[in-house]
Amino acid sequence: MSTDQSSTLPVEADADVERESTMDSRSARKHQAILEAATDVFLNKGYAGTSMDDIAKLAAVSKQTVYKHFADKEKLFAEIVLATTDRIDALVNLVADIPADAEALDENLTRLARQFLTALTRPQVIQLRRLIIANADAFPELGATWYEQGFERVLATLADTFRRLTDKGILKTPDPLLAAHHFSGLVLWIPVNQAMFHGIAQHTDADLARYADGGIRAFLAAYA
């Protein structure tokens, strides 16, 4: 009596799909673990001080596994740096959503300034900024791309917002992009530079509120 092999094919096919799905899921988890470990090691040891052995140990994988996912340390460094630009999306949305309300302009810009400060003075953001600047000579294209896809995108969106508010007669910004730079400089200059040079944050929440309020007063004195 012959065996009907056709009836077993769907079961075998399903098993193969399940095995592939499990392997893909395991690979994705290892990939993410490597990225998280690399981010931690690069931020704490710098690019030159980081080895693939360090990353493998922290990710709890073999060094061969790290190289299977990333050809070399430079490519791994580039991926973790550029991945952080996605986190700027929330800030871009905040900048784009400033309402055209003349009476609440001071309040709305002050709220935005405080959100700017909260987002851009977080310790990991400062560490990443310092890491990229320290390696700008070695990886100039990476640094430029990080700036263009990150903070420059925020400035461009802020300039569009200032242009919109100017068209409605709420602001007076002959050069909206320059005004966007002035806005960010007035708000961020003190705490960001202090943190960059000291290595750790030098401000309190009360300081950030004071920088935001003072920066907006100066901005509105020039552009309201």
N, C-alpha and C positions, 0 to 999 in steps of 0.2 A: 504494500500500500504506500503510495507516494505522499510526501508531506507537502502541504500547500504553503510554500514559503512566502507567497504574496501577503498572507495575513500577518506575518511577523514584521514586514517592512515598516509600516507606520510606527510600530512600537520602537523599533531600532532607531528610526529617524527621530522620534521624539526624544529618545535617550541621548542621541548625539547632540541635538539642539540644547538639551538641558545641560549637558557637559560643557558645551561651548559657552553657554550663558554663565555657568558657574565660574569657568576659567576667566571670562571677560570681567566678571564682577570682582574676582580676586585680583586680577591685574590692575583694575581701576583703583581698588583700595590701596594696593602697593604704590601705585603712581601718586596718589594723593598723600600717602604717608611720606614718600620721598620729598614731595614738594614742601610739605609742612616742616619736615626735619631740615631741609636745605634752607628754608626761610629763617628758621631759628638759628642755625649755625652761622649763616652768612651775616645776619644782623649782629651776632655776638662776637664773631671772630674776624669779620671782614672777609673780602674775597681772597686775598693772599693767604690768610691764616686758616682757610677752610680746606679740608681734604675730602675726597670722596669716601674715604674710610670713616671720617667723622659723621658724614651724612648717613651712610649705611648703618652705622652703629645706632644712631638716634632713631632711625626709621625701622630698626629691627629687621633689616633685610641684608642680603649678602651684597658685597661690592659689585659682583657680576650682575645682580638684579638692577642696581642703580645704573650701570652702564647699558643694560638692556633697554631701559626706559629713556636714558639720556646719553648721547654719544660722548659728551665730555662736560667738564665743569663749567665751561663758558656757556654752553647751550642751556644747562640747568639754571645758571645764574640769570640768563636773559629771560627764561620763562617765568621765574618767580618775580622778577622785576616788572615785566609787562603785565603779568596777571593782576597786579595791584591797581592798574589803571581802571579796571572795571568798577572798583569801589568808589570811584569819583562820580558815578552816575547819579547817586542820591544828591550830591552837592550841585551838580548841573541842574537837576530838576528843581531844587530850591531856588537857584538863581533865576531860572526861567519863569518861575511862578510868582514873582513880585507883582502884586496887584497895582493897577493904575489908579491909586487913591491918594490924592494930594494931601488930604487931611491926616492920613495915617502913614505918610511917607517916612517920617522920622521913626515911628514905631516899627514899621516893616523893615527898614534898612538896619536898624539896631538889632532886631531879631536875627536877620541874616548875618550880620557881623558876628554875633555871638555863636551862631551855628558854624560859621567859618572857623572861628577860633577853636571851638570844641573839636571839630573834625581834623584840623590841620596841625594841632599841637599835641595830638595823642603820641605817646612815647614811641610806638612802632613806626608812625609816620615820620617822626623826627629821625629815628634810626635809619630808616630806609633812605631818606633824603641825604643823610650824611654818607651812607654807603655808596649811593650813586655818584655823588659829587667826588668822593675819594677815588672813584674808578673812572671818572669822566675822560681822563687822558687815554686810558687803556681801551675804553669802550665808548667812544664819542657818539657813535650812531645810536647805541642803546640809550644813553642819557638823553639825547635829543628826542628820541621816540617817546620815552617815558614822559618827558616834559610836554611834548605836543599832544599826546593822547590823554594826559592827565590835567595838570594845572592850566595849560594853555587853552584847553577846551572849556574850562570853567571861565577863564577870562573872556573868551570869545562869546560865550553865552551871556555873561554879565554885560558885555558891550552891547549885545543885541537888546537886552533888557533896558539899558540906559538909553539906547536909541529910541526904543518904543516910548519910554517915559518922556523923552525930550519931544517927540512928535506930538504928544498929548499936552505939552506945555507944563509938565510937572517938574522936569529937570531941565537944565541948560548945559548940554555937553556937546560942544563943537566937535570934539574928538572922543567918541564913546569908548574906544579901546584904551586911550590914554586915561580916561576917567576910571575905567575898570582897574587899571594898574594902580592908580592913585588910591582907589577904594581898598584894594588888597594890601597895599603898602602901609596905609594909615592904620589898618587893623592888625596886620600880622607882624610888622617889622620888629617890634620890641620882644614879644615872647618867643618868636621863632629864632631870632638871632641869639637871644640869651640861651635858649636850649641847645642850639647848634654848637656854641662855643663852650658851654659848661658841661655838655654831655648828658645832663638831666634837666627836666623842667625846673624853672626858677620861679614860676608863677603859681598863684592860688586861683581859685574860682573867682574870688573878688577882684583880683588883678585883671583877669580876662574880661569881666564885666566892665571894668573901668577903661580898658583899652578899647573895647567895642564902643562904649558910649562916647569917649573922647574922639575916636576915629570918625565916627558918624557926624559929630558936631563939626569937625574940621572939613569933612567931605561936603556937608550941606552948605557950609559957609562959602565954599567955592562953586558949588554946582546947583544949589536950589534956585 
